[in-house]
């Protein structure tokens, strides 16, 4: 089972949920013709799209959300009047991908290790 720290994933999903009128914060990697996963993330309000690629779903999500997290931070720095509720920053999340490609996000208890 593969896993990543999901701080950027949560930040990206939180941004989309708050900035998008539809509120759909879904990350859906797709397998392209070359057998590589692509995760396309459109950042509402910032109006930019990032694409993360990887051999696994998890890798494509990680790459996309690292890019989107940087764009979110830059936007907030340049636009301090824009406020985003962040109820998740004190929590630790882990995103896991099992051997069948299923994704699951976990809230880690303080002091717990994966």
Backbone as XML, in Angstrom:
<?xml version="1.0"?>
<chain id="A" units="angstrom">
  <residue number="1" name="UNK">
    <atom name="N" x="0.849" y="-1.180" z="0.000"/>
    <atom name="CA" x="0.000" y="0.000" z="0.000"/>
    <atom name="C" x="0.891" y="1.239" z="0.000"/>
  </residue>
  <residue number="2" name="UNK">
    <atom name="N" x="0.601" y="2.140" z="-0.907"/>
    <atom name="CA" x="1.340" y="3.393" z="-1.013"/>
    <atom name="C" x="0.572" y="4.479" z="-0.273"/>
  </residue>
  <residue number="3" name="UNK">
    <atom name="N" x="1.312" y="5.459" z="0.277"/>
    <atom name="CA" x="0.652" y="6.557" z="0.973"/>
    <atom name="C" x="1.508" y="7.812" z="0.915"/>
  </residue>
  <residue number="4" name="UNK">
    <atom name="N" x="0.819" y="8.939" z="1.049"/>
    <atom name="CA" x="1.486" y="10.238" z="1.091"/>
    <atom name="C" x="0.870" y="11.071" z="2.203"/>
  </residue>
  <residue number="5" name="UNK">
    <atom name="N" x="1.632" y="12.031" z="2.675"/>
    <atom name="CA" x="1.103" y="13.056" z="3.567"/>
    <atom name="C" x="0.126" y="13.879" z="2.729"/>
  </residue>
  <residue number="6" name="UNK">
    <atom name="N" x="-1.052" y="14.139" z="3.244"/>
    <atom name="CA" x="-2.110" y="14.727" z="2.420"/>
    <atom name="C" x="-2.399" y="16.198" z="2.722"/>
  </residue>
  <residue number="7" name="UNK">
    <atom name="N" x="-1.425" y="16.908" z="3.258"/>
    <atom name="CA" x="-1.630" y="18.322" z="3.595"/>
    <atom name="C" x="-2.033" y="19.138" z="2.367"/>
  </residue>
  <residue number="8" name="UNK">
    <atom name="N" x="-1.312" y="18.953" z="1.256"/>
    <atom name="CA" x="-1.626" y="19.710" z="0.039"/>
    <atom name="C" x="-2.937" y="19.252" z="-0.588"/>
  </residue>
  <residue number="9" name="UNK">
    <atom name="N" x="-3.249" y="17.976" z="-0.443"/>
    <atom name="CA" x="-4.519" y="17.447" z="-0.955"/>
    <atom name="C" x="-5.679" y="18.128" z="-0.236"/>
  </residue>
  <residue number="10" name="UNK">
    <atom name="N" x="-5.605" y="18.178" z="1.079"/>
    <atom name="CA" x="-6.664" y="18.811" z="1.879"/>
    <atom name="C" x="-6.754" y="20.301" z="1.560"/>
  </residue>
  <residue number="11" name="UNK">
    <atom name="N" x="-5.603" y="20.965" z="1.442"/>
    <atom name="CA" x="-5.599" y="22.400" z="1.129"/>
    <atom name="C" x="-6.275" y="22.654" z="-0.217"/>
  </residue>
  <residue number="12" name="UNK">
    <atom name="N" x="-5.950" y="21.830" z="-1.219"/>
    <atom name="CA" x="-6.527" y="21.988" z="-2.555"/>
    <atom name="C" x="-8.027" y="21.731" z="-2.543"/>
  </residue>
  <residue number="13" name="UNK">
    <atom name="N" x="-8.441" y="20.654" z="-1.900"/>
    <atom name="CA" x="-9.868" y="20.330" z="-1.846"/>
    <atom name="C" x="-10.647" y="21.401" z="-1.085"/>
  </residue>
  <residue number="14" name="UNK">
    <atom name="N" x="-10.064" y="21.915" z="-0.017"/>
    <atom name="CA" x="-10.691" y="22.975" z="0.765"/>
    <atom name="C" x="-10.841" y="24.245" z="-0.078"/>
  </residue>
  <residue number="15" name="UNK">
    <atom name="N" x="-9.797" y="24.584" z="-0.844"/>
    <atom name="CA" x="-9.844" y="25.767" z="-1.707"/>
    <atom name="C" x="-10.969" y="25.629" z="-2.729"/>
  </residue>
  <residue number="16" name="UNK">
    <atom name="N" x="-11.017" y="24.512" z="-3.403"/>
    <atom name="CA" x="-12.029" y="24.302" z="-4.439"/>
    <atom name="C" x="-13.425" y="24.367" z="-3.840"/>
  </residue>
  <residue number="17" name="UNK">
    <atom name="N" x="-13.597" y="23.736" z="-2.684"/>
    <atom name="CA" x="-14.917" y="23.710" z="-2.041"/>
    <atom name="C" x="-15.389" y="25.115" z="-1.671"/>
  </residue>
  <residue number="18" name="UNK">
    <atom name="N" x="-14.467" y="25.983" z="-1.280"/>
    <atom name="CA" x="-14.859" y="27.330" z="-0.860"/>
    <atom name="C" x="-14.914" y="28.332" z="-2.009"/>
  </residue>
  <residue number="19" name="UNK">
    <atom name="N" x="-14.087" y="28.141" z="-3.026"/>
    <atom name="CA" x="-14.007" y="29.124" z="-4.104"/>
    <atom name="C" x="-14.906" y="28.803" z="-5.290"/>
  </residue>
  <residue number="20" name="UNK">
    <atom name="N" x="-15.359" y="27.563" z="-5.384"/>
    <atom name="CA" x="-16.183" y="27.151" z="-6.520"/>
    <atom name="C" x="-17.654" y="27.203" z="-6.126"/>
  </residue>
  <residue number="21" name="UNK">
    <atom name="N" x="-18.470" y="27.789" z="-6.989"/>
    <atom name="CA" x="-19.909" y="27.879" z="-6.702"/>
    <atom name="C" x="-20.542" y="26.501" z="-6.582"/>
  </residue>
  <residue number="22" name="UNK">
    <atom name="N" x="-20.058" y="25.556" z="-7.370"/>
    <atom name="CA" x="-20.593" y="24.196" z="-7.300"/>
    <atom name="C" x="-20.080" y="23.457" z="-6.069"/>
  </residue>
  <residue number="23" name="UNK">
    <atom name="N" x="-18.932" y="23.874" z="-5.568"/>
    <atom name="CA" x="-18.383" y="23.261" z="-4.364"/>
    <atom name="C" x="-17.905" y="21.832" z="-4.539"/>
  </residue>
  <residue number="24" name="UNK">
    <atom name="N" x="-17.632" y="21.421" z="-5.758"/>
    <atom name="CA" x="-17.190" y="20.051" z="-5.999"/>
    <atom name="C" x="-15.672" y="19.977" z="-5.901"/>
  </residue>
  <residue number="25" name="UNK">
    <atom name="N" x="-15.194" y="19.405" z="-4.810"/>
    <atom name="CA" x="-13.750" y="19.288" z="-4.621"/>
    <atom name="C" x="-13.351" y="17.820" z="-4.772"/>
  </residue>
  <residue number="26" name="UNK">
    <atom name="N" x="-13.310" y="17.375" z="-6.004"/>
    <atom name="CA" x="-12.996" y="15.978" z="-6.305"/>
    <atom name="C" x="-11.712" y="15.933" z="-7.130"/>
  </residue>
  <residue number="27" name="UNK">
    <atom name="N" x="-10.824" y="15.049" z="-6.748"/>
    <atom name="CA" x="-9.594" y="14.821" z="-7.507"/>
    <atom name="C" x="-9.724" y="13.454" z="-8.156"/>
  </residue>
  <residue number="28" name="UNK">
    <atom name="N" x="-9.793" y="13.441" z="-9.481"/>
    <atom name="CA" x="-10.013" y="12.190" z="-10.197"/>
    <atom name="C" x="-8.922" y="11.949" z="-11.228"/>
  </residue>
  <residue number="29" name="UNK">
    <atom name="N" x="-7.890" y="11.183" z="-10.851"/>
    <atom name="CA" x="-6.854" y="10.866" z="-11.835"/>
    <atom name="C" x="-7.397" y="9.929" z="-12.910"/>
  </residue>
  <residue number="30" name="UNK">
    <atom name="N" x="-6.951" y="10.135" z="-14.132"/>
    <atom name="CA" x="-7.348" y="9.257" z="-15.232"/>
    <atom name="C" x="-6.097" y="8.683" z="-15.885"/>
  </residue>
  <residue number="31" name="UNK">
    <atom name="N" x="-6.246" y="7.510" z="-16.435"/>
    <atom name="CA" x="-5.145" y="6.821" z="-17.103"/>
    <atom name="C" x="-5.132" y="7.249" z="-18.564"/>
  </residue>
  <residue number="32" name="UNK">
    <atom name="N" x="-3.996" y="7.810" z="-19.031"/>
    <atom name="CA" x="-3.935" y="8.244" z="-20.421"/>
    <atom name="C" x="-3.513" y="7.089" z="-21.337"/>
  </residue>
  <residue number="33" name="UNK">
    <atom name="N" x="-3.417" y="7.351" z="-22.627"/>
    <atom name="CA" x="-3.104" y="6.306" z="-23.617"/>
    <atom name="C" x="-1.717" y="5.707" z="-23.433"/>
  </residue>
  <residue number="34" name="UNK">
    <atom name="N" x="-0.836" y="6.443" z="-22.769"/>
    <atom name="CA" x="0.531" y="5.956" z="-22.547"/>
    <atom name="C" x="0.661" y="5.170" z="-21.240"/>
  </residue>
  <residue number="35" name="UNK">
    <atom name="N" x="-0.457" y="4.986" z="-20.534"/>
    <atom name="CA" x="-0.438" y="4.240" z="-19.284"/>
    <atom name="C" x="0.035" y="5.048" z="-18.093"/>
  </residue>
  <residue number="36" name="UNK">
    <atom name="N" x="-0.050" y="6.374" z="-18.202"/>
    <atom name="CA" x="0.362" y="7.270" z="-17.120"/>
    <atom name="C" x="-0.890" y="7.963" z="-16.569"/>
  </residue>
  <residue number="37" name="UNK">
    <atom name="N" x="-0.948" y="8.073" z="-15.251"/>
    <atom name="CA" x="-2.080" y="8.755" z="-14.624"/>
    <atom name="C" x="-1.896" y="10.268" z="-14.689"/>
  </residue>
  <residue number="38" name="UNK">
    <atom name="N" x="-2.997" y="10.952" z="-14.965"/>
    <atom name="CA" x="-3.033" y="12.410" z="-14.982"/>
    <atom name="C" x="-4.118" y="12.886" z="-14.024"/>
  </residue>
  <residue number="39" name="UNK">
    <atom name="N" x="-3.761" y="13.821" z="-13.184"/>
    <atom name="CA" x="-4.730" y="14.432" z="-12.280"/>
    <atom name="C" x="-4.803" y="15.913" z="-12.641"/>
  </residue>
  <residue number="40" name="UNK">
    <atom name="N" x="-5.934" y="16.326" z="-13.164"/>
    <atom name="CA" x="-6.142" y="17.711" z="-13.595"/>
    <atom name="C" x="-6.927" y="18.439" z="-12.504"/>
  </residue>
  <residue number="41" name="UNK">
    <atom name="N" x="-6.360" y="19.560" z="-12.060"/>
    <atom name="CA" x="-7.000" y="20.349" z="-11.012"/>
    <atom name="C" x="-7.172" y="21.776" z="-11.513"/>
  </residue>
  <residue number="42" name="UNK">
    <atom name="N" x="-8.424" y="22.223" z="-11.571"/>
    <atom name="CA" x="-8.704" y="23.623" z="-11.911"/>
    <atom name="C" x="-8.929" y="24.371" z="-10.608"/>
  </residue>
  <residue number="43" name="UNK">
    <atom name="N" x="-8.205" y="25.463" z="-10.438"/>
    <atom name="CA" x="-8.317" y="26.267" z="-9.225"/>
    <atom name="C" x="-9.219" y="27.469" z="-9.486"/>
  </residue>
  <residue number="44" name="UNK">
    <atom name="N" x="-10.458" y="27.397" z="-8.996"/>
    <atom name="CA" x="-11.367" y="28.525" z="-9.173"/>
    <atom name="C" x="-10.828" y="29.762" z="-8.455"/>
  </residue>
  <residue number="45" name="UNK">
    <atom name="N" x="-11.218" y="30.889" z="-8.908"/>
    <atom name="CA" x="-10.803" y="32.195" z="-8.424"/>
    <atom name="C" x="-9.385" y="32.532" z="-8.898"/>
  </residue>
  <residue number="46" name="UNK">
    <atom name="N" x="-8.463" y="31.593" z="-8.797"/>
    <atom name="CA" x="-7.107" y="31.785" z="-9.305"/>
    <atom name="C" x="-7.118" y="31.650" z="-10.822"/>
  </residue>
  <residue number="47" name="UNK">
    <atom name="N" x="-8.066" y="30.843" z="-11.316"/>
    <atom name="CA" x="-8.260" y="30.597" z="-12.745"/>
    <atom name="C" x="-7.009" y="30.014" z="-13.416"/>
  </residue>
  <residue number="48" name="UNK">
    <atom name="N" x="-6.439" y="29.027" z="-12.757"/>
    <atom name="CA" x="-5.325" y="28.284" z="-13.334"/>
    <atom name="C" x="-5.611" y="26.801" z="-13.184"/>
  </residue>
  <residue number="49" name="UNK">
    <atom name="N" x="-5.031" y="26.032" z="-14.091"/>
    <atom name="CA" x="-5.181" y="24.585" z="-14.065"/>
    <atom name="C" x="-3.796" y="23.960" z="-13.973"/>
  </residue>
  <residue number="50" name="UNK">
    <atom name="N" x="-3.667" y="22.967" z="-13.108"/>
    <atom name="CA" x="-2.416" y="22.223" z="-12.989"/>
    <atom name="C" x="-2.688" y="20.763" z="-13.332"/>
  </residue>
  <residue number="51" name="UNK">
    <atom name="N" x="-1.656" y="20.106" z="-13.826"/>
    <atom name="CA" x="-1.768" y="18.687" z="-14.165"/>
    <atom name="C" x="-0.624" y="17.952" z="-13.492"/>
  </residue>
  <residue number="52" name="UNK">
    <atom name="N" x="-0.982" y="16.979" z="-12.696"/>
    <atom name="CA" x="0.021" y="16.122" z="-12.070"/>
    <atom name="C" x="0.028" y="14.786" z="-12.785"/>
  </residue>
  <residue number="53" name="UNK">
    <atom name="N" x="1.206" y="14.260" z="-13.046"/>
    <atom name="CA" x="1.300" y="12.958" z="-13.703"/>
    <atom name="C" x="2.067" y="12.003" z="-12.804"/>
  </residue>
  <residue number="54" name="UNK">
    <atom name="N" x="1.836" y="10.709" z="-13.024"/>
    <atom name="CA" x="2.541" y="9.704" z="-12.243"/>
    <atom name="C" x="2.202" y="8.304" z="-12.699"/>
  </residue>
  <residue number="55" name="UNK">
    <atom name="N" x="2.995" y="7.363" z="-12.248"/>
    <atom name="CA" x="2.763" y="5.960" z="-12.573"/>
    <atom name="C" x="1.577" y="5.389" z="-11.806"/>
  </residue>
  <residue number="56" name="UNK">
    <atom name="N" x="1.219" y="6.037" z="-10.689"/>
    <atom name="CA" x="0.101" y="5.613" z="-9.853"/>
    <atom name="C" x="-0.832" y="6.793" z="-9.648"/>
  </residue>
  <residue number="57" name="UNK">
    <atom name="N" x="-2.085" y="6.502" z="-9.287"/>
    <atom name="CA" x="-3.045" y="7.563" z="-9.002"/>
    <atom name="C" x="-2.501" y="8.503" z="-7.930"/>
  </residue>
  <residue number="58" name="UNK">
    <atom name="N" x="-1.975" y="7.898" z="-6.883"/>
    <atom name="CA" x="-1.484" y="8.654" z="-5.742"/>
    <atom name="C" x="-0.377" y="9.623" z="-6.144"/>
  </residue>
  <residue number="59" name="UNK">
    <atom name="N" x="0.515" y="9.179" z="-6.986"/>
    <atom name="CA" x="1.620" y="10.019" z="-7.445"/>
    <atom name="C" x="1.104" y="11.208" z="-8.265"/>
  </residue>
  <residue number="60" name="UNK">
    <atom name="N" x="0.109" y="10.977" z="-9.113"/>
    <atom name="CA" x="-0.437" y="12.073" z="-9.923"/>
    <atom name="C" x="-1.165" y="13.090" z="-9.044"/>
  </residue>
  <residue number="61" name="UNK">
    <atom name="N" x="-1.886" y="12.623" z="-8.046"/>
    <atom name="CA" x="-2.578" y="13.522" z="-7.111"/>
    <atom name="C" x="-1.555" y="14.330" z="-6.315"/>
  </residue>
  <residue number="62" name="UNK">
    <atom name="N" x="-0.523" y="13.663" z="-5.826"/>
    <atom name="CA" x="0.515" y="14.331" z="-5.046"/>
    <atom name="C" x="1.179" y="15.433" z="-5.872"/>
  </residue>
  <residue number="63" name="UNK">
    <atom name="N" x="1.537" y="15.124" z="-7.107"/>
    <atom name="CA" x="2.192" y="16.110" z="-7.974"/>
    <atom name="C" x="1.274" y="17.287" z="-8.288"/>
  </residue>
  <residue number="64" name="UNK">
    <atom name="N" x="0.016" y="17.014" z="-8.557"/>
    <atom name="CA" x="-0.935" y="18.092" z="-8.873"/>
    <atom name="C" x="-1.193" y="18.986" z="-7.667"/>
  </residue>
  <residue number="65" name="UNK">
    <atom name="N" x="-1.384" y="18.385" z="-6.499"/>
    <atom name="CA" x="-1.730" y="19.186" z="-5.322"/>
    <atom name="C" x="-0.527" y="19.956" z="-4.770"/>
  </residue>
  <residue number="66" name="UNK">
    <atom name="N" x="0.675" y="19.468" z="-4.997"/>
    <atom name="CA" x="1.855" y="20.258" z="-4.608"/>
    <atom name="C" x="1.916" y="21.538" z="-5.436"/>
  </residue>
  <residue number="67" name="UNK">
    <atom name="N" x="1.632" y="21.415" z="-6.739"/>
    <atom name="CA" x="1.615" y="22.593" z="-7.614"/>
    <atom name="C" x="0.480" y="23.541" z="-7.221"/>
  </residue>
  <residue number="68" name="UNK">
    <atom name="N" x="-0.706" y="22.969" z="-6.994"/>
    <atom name="CA" x="-1.856" y="23.823" z="-6.673"/>
    <atom name="C" x="-1.682" y="24.504" z="-5.325"/>
  </residue>
  <residue number="69" name="UNK">
    <atom name="N" x="-1.057" y="23.828" z="-4.379"/>
    <atom name="CA" x="-0.809" y="24.418" z="-3.065"/>
    <atom name="C" x="0.083" y="25.651" z="-3.174"/>
  </residue>
  <residue number="70" name="UNK">
    <atom name="N" x="1.107" y="25.577" z="-4.021"/>
    <atom name="CA" x="1.979" y="26.737" z="-4.247"/>
    <atom name="C" x="1.192" y="27.901" z="-4.849"/>
  </residue>
  <residue number="71" name="UNK">
    <atom name="N" x="0.331" y="27.596" z="-5.825"/>
    <atom name="CA" x="-0.479" y="28.652" z="-6.456"/>
    <atom name="C" x="-1.450" y="29.274" z="-5.461"/>
  </residue>
  <residue number="72" name="UNK">
    <atom name="N" x="-2.024" y="28.469" z="-4.595"/>
    <atom name="CA" x="-2.941" y="28.975" z="-3.572"/>
    <atom name="C" x="-2.185" y="29.911" z="-2.629"/>
  </residue>
  <residue number="73" name="UNK">
    <atom name="N" x="-1.009" y="29.485" z="-2.171"/>
    <atom name="CA" x="-0.210" y="30.326" z="-1.270"/>
    <atom name="C" x="0.168" y="31.639" z="-1.931"/>
  </residue>
  <residue number="74" name="UNK">
    <atom name="N" x="0.577" y="31.596" z="-3.200"/>
    <atom name="CA" x="0.941" y="32.814" z="-3.931"/>
    <atom name="C" x="-0.259" y="33.742" z="-4.055"/>
  </residue>
  <residue number="75" name="UNK">
    <atom name="N" x="-1.422" y="33.164" z="-4.381"/>
    <atom name="CA" x="-2.629" y="33.972" z="-4.538"/>
    <atom name="C" x="-2.988" y="34.663" z="-3.219"/>
  </residue>
  <residue number="76" name="UNK">
    <atom name="N" x="-2.942" y="33.911" z="-2.130"/>
    <atom name="CA" x="-3.304" y="34.485" z="-0.830"/>
    <atom name="C" x="-2.309" y="35.550" z="-0.387"/>
  </residue>
  <residue number="77" name="UNK">
    <atom name="N" x="-1.049" y="35.380" z="-0.749"/>
    <atom name="CA" x="-0.038" y="36.387" z="-0.424"/>
    <atom name="C" x="-0.279" y="37.676" z="-1.204"/>
  </residue>
  <residue number="78" name="UNK">
    <atom name="N" x="-0.666" y="37.531" z="-2.471"/>
    <atom name="CA" x="-0.921" y="38.692" z="-3.322"/>
    <atom name="C" x="-2.299" y="39.311" z="-3.072"/>
  </residue>
  <residue number="79" name="UNK">
    <atom name="N" x="-3.196" y="38.545" z="-2.472"/>
    <atom name="CA" x="-4.567" y="39.004" z="-2.219"/>
    <atom name="C" x="-4.934" y="38.764" z="-0.754"/>
  </residue>
  <residue number="80" name="UNK">
    <atom name="N" x="-4.316" y="39.487" z="0.172"/>
    <atom name="CA" x="-4.545" y="39.242" z="1.600"/>
    <atom name="C" x="-5.988" y="39.493" z="2.049"/>
  </residue>
  <residue number="81" name="UNK">
    <atom name="N" x="-6.741" y="40.211" z="1.242"/>
    <atom name="CA" x="-8.139" y="40.456" z="1.602"/>
    <atom name="C" x="-9.012" y="39.213" z="1.431"/>
  </residue>
  <residue number="82" name="UNK">
    <atom name="N" x="-8.508" y="38.250" z="0.647"/>
    <atom name="CA" x="-9.262" y="37.020" z="0.430"/>
    <atom name="C" x="-9.026" y="36.065" z="1.595"/>
  </residue>
  <residue number="83" name="UNK">
    <atom name="N" x="-10.077" y="35.704" z="2.260"/>
    <atom name="CA" x="-9.967" y="34.832" z="3.436"/>
    <atom name="C" x="-10.493" y="33.439" z="3.094"/>
  </residue>
  <residue number="84" name="UNK">
    <atom name="N" x="-9.778" y="32.432" z="3.575"/>
    <atom name="CA" x="-10.192" y="31.045" z="3.384"/>
    <atom name="C" x="-10.268" y="30.395" z="4.757"/>
  </residue>
  <residue number="85" name="UNK">
    <atom name="N" x="-11.387" y="29.781" z="5.046"/>
    <atom name="CA" x="-11.529" y="29.052" z="6.303"/>
    <atom name="C" x="-10.667" y="27.805" z="6.220"/>
  </residue>
  <residue number="86" name="UNK">
    <atom name="N" x="-9.832" y="27.605" z="7.230"/>
    <atom name="CA" x="-8.944" y="26.450" z="7.236"/>
    <atom name="C" x="-9.067" y="25.714" z="8.568"/>
  </residue>
  <residue number="87" name="UNK">
    <atom name="N" x="-10.042" y="24.837" z="8.628"/>
    <atom name="CA" x="-10.268" y="24.067" z="9.846"/>
    <atom name="C" x="-9.412" y="22.809" z="9.889"/>
  </residue>
  <residue number="88" name="UNK">
    <atom name="N" x="-8.578" y="22.611" z="8.875"/>
    <atom name="CA" x="-7.848" y="21.358" z="8.756"/>
    <atom name="C" x="-6.356" y="21.483" z="9.028"/>
  </residue>
  <residue number="89" name="UNK">
    <atom name="N" x="-5.834" y="22.686" z="9.192"/>
    <atom name="CA" x="-4.385" y="22.874" z="9.250"/>
    <atom name="C" x="-3.732" y="22.228" z="10.468"/>
  </residue>
  <residue number="90" name="UNK">
    <atom name="N" x="-4.476" y="22.040" z="11.540"/>
    <atom name="CA" x="-3.896" y="21.441" z="12.743"/>
    <atom name="C" x="-3.981" y="19.919" z="12.740"/>
  </residue>
  <residue number="91" name="UNK">
    <atom name="N" x="-4.575" y="19.349" z="11.724"/>
    <atom name="CA" x="-4.746" y="17.902" z="11.656"/>
    <atom name="C" x="-3.751" y="17.307" z="10.664"/>
  </residue>
  <residue number="92" name="UNK">
    <atom name="N" x="-3.458" y="16.043" z="10.845"/>
    <atom name="CA" x="-2.552" y="15.336" z="9.935"/>
    <atom name="C" x="-3.362" y="14.279" z="9.183"/>
  </residue>
  <residue number="93" name="UNK">
    <atom name="N" x="-3.319" y="14.387" z="7.856"/>
    <atom name="CA" x="-4.030" y="13.454" z="7.004"/>
    <atom name="C" x="-3.047" y="12.659" z="6.152"/>
  </residue>
  <residue number="94" name="UNK">
    <atom name="N" x="-3.428" y="11.426" z="5.847"/>
    <atom name="CA" x="-2.641" y="10.573" z="4.974"/>
    <atom name="C" x="-3.567" y="10.041" z="3.890"/>
  </residue>
  <residue number="95" name="UNK">
    <atom name="N" x="-3.118" y="10.109" z="2.643"/>
    <atom name="CA" x="-3.862" y="9.555" z="1.516"/>
    <atom name="C" x="-3.193" y="8.250" z="1.124"/>
  </residue>
  <residue number="96" name="UNK">
    <atom name="N" x="-3.978" y="7.181" z="1.058"/>
    <atom name="CA" x="-3.445" y="5.857" z="0.740"/>
    <atom name="C" x="-4.051" y="5.340" z="-0.557"/>
  </residue>
  <residue number="97" name="UNK">
    <atom name="N" x="-3.249" y="4.583" z="-1.272"/>
    <atom name="CA" x="-3.713" y="3.879" z="-2.470"/>
    <atom name="C" x="-3.382" y="2.406" z="-2.271"/>
  </residue>
  <residue number="98" name="UNK">
    <atom name="N" x="-4.406" y="1.551" z="-2.336"/>
    <atom name="CA" x="-4.136" y="0.129" z="-2.155"/>
    <atom name="C" x="-3.690" y="-0.513" z="-3.465"/>
  </residue>
  <residue number="99" name="UNK">
    <atom name="N" x="-3.430" y="-1.792" z="-3.437"/>
    <atom name="CA" x="-2.913" y="-2.500" z="-4.608"/>
    <atom name="C" x="-3.903" y="-2.562" z="-5.768"/>
  </residue>
  <residue number="100" name="UNK">
    <atom name="N" x="-5.170" y="-2.275" z="-5.487"/>
    <atom name="CA" x="-6.197" y="-2.259" z="-6.535"/>
    <atom name="C" x="-6.468" y="-0.855" z="-7.063"/>
  </residue>
  <residue number="101" name="UNK">
    <atom name="N" x="-5.737" y="0.134" z="-6.563"/>
    <atom name="CA" x="-5.903" y="1.509" z="-7.035"/>
    <atom name="C" x="-6.973" y="2.295" z="-6.300"/>
  </residue>
  <residue number="102" name="UNK">
    <atom name="N" x="-7.539" y="1.736" z="-5.232"/>
    <atom name="CA" x="-8.552" y="2.460" z="-4.463"/>
    <atom name="C" x="-7.871" y="3.450" z="-3.527"/>
  </residue>
  <residue number="103" name="UNK">
    <atom name="N" x="-8.452" y="4.638" z="-3.420"/>
    <atom name="CA" x="-7.892" y="5.704" z="-2.595"/>
    <atom name="C" x="-8.706" y="5.880" z="-1.328"/>
  </residue>
  <residue number="104" name="UNK">
    <atom name="N" x="-8.016" y="6.187" z="-0.248"/>
    <atom name="CA" x="-8.677" y="6.408" z="1.031"/>
    <atom name="C" x="-7.878" y="7.453" z="1.797"/>
  </residue>
  <residue number="105" name="UNK">
    <atom name="N" x="-8.569" y="8.390" z="2.405"/>
    <atom name="CA" x="-7.889" y="9.413" z="3.200"/>
    <atom name="C" x="-8.183" y="9.151" z="4.667"/>
  </residue>
  <residue number="106" name="UNK">
    <atom name="N" x="-7.142" y="9.295" z="5.491"/>
    <atom name="CA" x="-7.260" y="9.027" z="6.921"/>
    <atom name="C" x="-6.805" y="10.227" z="7.719"/>
  </residue>
  <residue number="107" name="UNK">
    <atom name="N" x="-7.521" y="10.492" z="8.791"/>
    <atom name="CA" x="-7.095" y="11.468" z="9.778"/>
    <atom name="C" x="-6.248" y="10.698" z="10.774"/>
  </residue>
  <residue number="108" name="UNK">
    <atom name="N" x="-4.991" y="11.125" z="10.941"/>
    <atom name="CA" x="-4.089" y="10.427" z="11.838"/>
    <atom name="C" x="-4.214" y="10.992" z="13.246"/>
  </residue>
  <residue number="109" name="UNK">
    <atom name="N" x="-4.252" y="10.127" z="14.203"/>
    <atom name="CA" x="-4.283" y="10.530" z="15.602"/>
    <atom name="C" x="-2.927" y="11.095" z="15.990"/>
  </residue>
  <residue number="110" name="UNK">
    <atom name="N" x="-2.903" y="12.026" z="16.906"/>
    <atom name="CA" x="-1.641" y="12.602" z="17.356"/>
    <atom name="C" x="-0.764" y="11.499" z="17.928"/>
  </residue>
  <residue number="111" name="UNK">
    <atom name="N" x="0.487" y="11.474" z="17.482"/>
    <atom name="CA" x="1.431" y="10.467" z="17.946"/>
    <atom name="C" x="1.406" y="9.173" z="17.139"/>
  </residue>
  <residue number="112" name="UNK">
    <atom name="N" x="0.452" y="9.039" z="16.211"/>
    <atom name="CA" x="0.364" y="7.814" z="15.392"/>
    <atom name="C" x="1.274" y="7.949" z="14.185"/>
  </residue>
  <residue number="113" name="UNK">
    <atom name="N" x="1.839" y="6.853" z="13.777"/>
    <atom name="CA" x="2.718" y="6.820" z="12.609"/>
    <atom name="C" x="2.235" y="5.768" z="11.645"/>
  </residue>
  <residue number="114" name="UNK">
    <atom name="N" x="2.459" y="6.025" z="10.357"/>
    <atom name="CA" x="2.065" y="5.065" z="9.329"/>
    <atom name="C" x="3.246" y="4.185" z="8.979"/>
  </residue>
</chain>
